[in-house]
Amino acid sequence: MPDILLIDIPPRFAGPGLALDRYYPVIFESLAEVHEFEVFLCEPRAALVPPALLDRRPSAMRADHIVVARYRPPDPHWPWLQLCCWPARYKAMVREAGAAFARGAYTVDAFVSADDIDAAELRLHTALGCQRARDIRWMSDTAGHA
């Protein structure tokens, strides 16, 4: 599974559209992308720039099933993350898939507690229904830290 850098956006720039109205997840699929992003962050700028360098870059991950992974917070004050990688047949069901999927493949949701992420996984399983449940691959335990 990819690594996730979670940026805590300062309150004056935070709001709807961000995870829990304040976090911006960045998905890394390789060490080269991590280095590229570090260079991006260190570039001098005259104005603020969203950290969207990788957001629309196509994912290299291909999945035949929905892959659901959870990321444990590194500190009790940070959120839990749920990352889903969606196969092409599910993405095709979304009207504006380009805006709905990070890197054309992922959704990322943030949760305040383990109970909240457990409830979200149950809702996802229920929403997909029994027939589609066979297409889900739940990552055992947690995928890593965000």
C-alpha positions in Angstrom: 0.0 0.0 0.0 1.2 3.5 -0.6 2.5 5.8 2.1 0.5 8.9 3.1 1.8 12.2 4.3 -1.0 14.0 6.2 -0.6 17.8 6.2 -2.3 19.7 9.0 -3.5 22.9 7.2 -3.4 26.1 9.3 -6.8 27.2 10.4 -7.0 30.3 8.2 -6.7 28.1 5.1 -8.6 25.1 6.4 -12.3 24.3 5.7 -14.7 22.0 3.8 -13.1 19.9 1.1 -10.3 18.9 3.5 -10.3 15.7 5.5 -12.0 16.6 8.8 -11.9 20.2 7.5 -8.2 20.5 8.2 -6.0 17.7 6.8 -4.6 17.3 3.3 -3.5 13.7 2.5 -0.7 13.2 0.0 -0.3 9.7 -1.4 3.2 8.4 -2.3 3.6 5.2 -4.4 7.4 5.3 -4.5 10.5 6.7 -2.7 11.2 8.8 -5.8 7.8 10.6 -5.3 8.7 11.3 -1.7 11.9 13.0 -2.8 10.1 14.9 -5.6 7.6 16.1 -3.1 10.3 17.2 -0.6 11.9 19.3 -3.4 8.4 20.8 -4.2 7.9 21.8 -0.6 11.3 23.5 -0.4 10.9 25.6 -3.5 10.8 29.3 -2.8 7.4 30.9 -3.7 6.0 34.4 -3.7 2.5 33.1 -2.9 0.8 30.0 -1.3 0.5 27.0 -3.6 -1.7 24.0 -2.8 0.4 20.8 -2.2 -1.4 19.1 -5.2 1.8 18.0 -7.0 0.7 14.3 -7.1 -3.1 14.6 -6.8 -3.8 14.0 -10.5 -0.7 11.9 -11.4 -2.0 8.5 -12.5 -1.6 5.7 -10.0 0.7 2.8 -10.8 -1.4 0.5 -8.6 -3.8 -1.8 -10.3 -6.4 -3.7 -8.4 -9.0 -6.3 -9.4 -10.8 -5.8 -6.1 -11.6 -2.9 -3.9 -8.7 -2.7 -1.4 -9.5 -1.1 1.9 -6.6 -0.2 4.3 -6.5 1.7 7.5 -3.6 3.8 8.7 -3.1 4.2 12.4 -2.3 7.7 13.7 1.3 8.3 14.8 0.0 10.3 17.8 -3.3 10.3 19.7 -4.1 13.8 18.4 -4.0 12.8 14.7 -6.8 11.0 12.8 -7.1 7.5 11.6 -7.1 7.2 7.8 -9.0 4.8 5.5 -7.5 4.5 2.0 -9.5 2.6 -0.6 -8.1 1.7 -4.0 -10.9 1.2 -6.5 -10.8 -1.0 -9.6 -11.7 0.5 -13.0 -15.2 -1.0 -13.1 -16.1 0.8 -9.9 -14.5 4.1 -11.0 -16.6 3.9 -14.2 -19.8 4.2 -12.1 -18.8 7.7 -10.9 -19.9 10.6 -13.0 -16.9 12.8 -12.4 -14.3 10.2 -11.5 -11.4 12.6 -12.2 -12.4 14.8 -9.3 -13.6 11.9 -7.0 -10.4 9.8 -7.0 -6.9 10.9 -5.9 -4.4 9.8 -8.5 -7.3 8.3 -10.4 -7.6 5.3 -8.1 -7.9 6.2 -4.4 -10.3 7.7 -1.9 -9.0 8.8 1.5 -11.2 9.5 4.5 -10.1 10.6 8.0 -11.7 9.6 11.3 -11.2 10.9 14.9 -11.2 7.4 16.5 -10.8 3.7 15.9 -14.5 3.3 16.6 -15.3 5.9 13.9 -13.2 4.0 11.3 -14.7 0.7 12.3 -18.2 2.2 11.8 -17.2 3.6 8.4 -15.9 0.2 7.3 -19.2 -1.4 8.3 -21.2 1.2 6.4 -19.0 0.6 3.3 -19.5 -3.1 3.5 -23.2 -2.7 3.9 -23.5 -0.1 1.1 -21.7 -2.5 -1.3 -24.0 -5.3 -0.5 -23.5 -9.0 -0.3 -22.8 -9.6 -4.0 -20.1 -6.9 -4.2 -18.6 -7.8 -0.8 -16.7 -10.5 -2.5 -14.8 -7.8 -4.4 -13.4 -6.3 -1.3 -9.9 -7.0 0.1 -9.6 -5.8 3.7 -6.0 -5.3 4.7 -5.4 -7.2 7.9 -4.8 -4.9 10.9 -3.4 -1.5 9.9 -1.4 -0.7 6.7 0.9 1.6 8.5 1.2 5.1 9.9 0.1 8.2 8.2 
